[in-house]
Amino acid sequence: MNDSAKTLGQRYGQVRDAFTALITSHIAQTMADSRQRIHQAQLATGALLVLTLLLAIACRVFISNRVLLPLRQAGERFNEMARGDLS
């Protein structure tokens, strides 16, 4: 091999190593970004779960107090009327 071929081979090795290092750093940064996004998604999911549970409880209380309670009271009154108590 002549000197220019050796020089080109060495230069190729250096460029390849630099490129490999660049790609490796990009991969590391992408992985770090991905971990951060996953963490944010997990936090958002937890917050939405808590919000959903609170809304479900609020809906149950509302329906129980504002809809079902008056219907139960009306049903009791109708039962009294059916038994003959028209007062």
C-alpha positions as semicolon CSV with decimal commas, in nm:
position;residue;x (nm);y (nm);z (nm)
1;M;0,000;0,000;0,000
2;N;0,126;0,339;-0,077
3;D;0,131;0,633;0,161
4;S;-0,174;0,806;0,012
5;A;-0,384;0,492;0,053
6;K;-0,274;0,463;0,417
7;T;-0,354;0,828;0,475
8;L;-0,696;0,790;0,316
9;G;-0,762;0,478;0,522
10;Q;-0,667;0,658;0,842
11;R;-0,875;0,959;0,747
12;Y;-1,171;0,733;0,670
13;G;-1,134;0,570;1,014
14;Q;-1,131;0,910;1,183
15;V;-1,438;1,030;0,994
16;R;-1,618;0,701;1,065
17;D;-1,536;0,728;1,436
18;A;-1,653;1,090;1,448
19;F;-1,975;0,996;1,270
20;T;-2,032;0,704;1,506
21;A;-1,980;0,933;1,805
22;L;-2,224;1,187;1,659
23;I;-2,489;0,923;1,598
24;T;-2,436;0,781;1,948
25;S;-2,484;1,124;2,104
26;H;-2,799;1,181;1,898
27;I;-2,935;0,845;2,011
28;A;-2,860;0,928;2,375
29;Q;-3,035;1,265;2,343
30;T;-3,335;1,106;2,171
31;M;-3,362;0,845;2,446
32;A;-3,342;1,115;2,716
33;D;-3,614;1,315;2,540
34;S;-3,827;1,003;2,509
35;R;-3,793;0,923;2,879
36;Q;-3,896;1,279;2,966
37;R;-4,201;1,260;2,738
38;I;-4,301;0,925;2,885
39;H;-4,276;1,073;3,235
40;Q;-4,490;1,370;3,132
41;A;-4,746;1,138;2,974
42;Q;-4,759;0,929;3,292
43;L;-4,817;1,241;3,503
44;A;-5,088;1,364;3,267
45;T;-5,255;1,022;3,271
46;G;-5,252;1,017;3,651
47;A;-5,396;1,369;3,669
48;L;-5,670;1,281;3,421
49;L;-5,751;0,966;3,616
50;V;-5,791;1,166;3,938
51;L;-6,002;1,425;3,757
52;T;-6,220;1,152;3,607
53;L;-6,276;0,994;3,948
54;L;-6,366;1,331;4,102
55;L;-6,613;1,401;3,820
56;A;-6,768;1,056;3,858
57;I;-6,814;1,111;4,231
58;A;-6,961;1,457;4,171
59;C;-7,204;1,317;3,912
60;R;-7,312;1,040;4,147
61;V;-7,377;1,286;4,430
62;F;-7,565;1,522;4,197
63;I;-7,782;1,249;4,046
64;S;-7,847;1,095;4,386
65;N;-7,949;1,423;4,552
66;R;-8,115;1,610;4,265
67;V;-8,278;1,331;4,067
68;L;-8,318;1,010;4,265
69;L;-8,409;1,158;4,604
70;P;-8,712;1,350;4,471
71;L;-8,820;1,041;4,276
72;R;-8,796;0,828;4,592
73;Q;-8,995;1,085;4,786
74;A;-9,260;1,095;4,514
75;G;-9,272;0,714;4,512
76;E;-9,322;0,709;4,889
77;R;-9,601;0,965;4,857
78;F;-9,769;0,760;4,583
79;N;-9,745;0,450;4,804
80;E;-9,912;0,641;5,087
81;M;-10,186;0,753;4,849
82;A;-10,229;0,394;4,728
83;R;-10,278;0,283;5,089
84;G;-10,557;0,538;5,122
85;D;-10,374;0,826;5,294
86;L;-10,484;1,126;5,088
87;S;-10,377;1,391;5,338
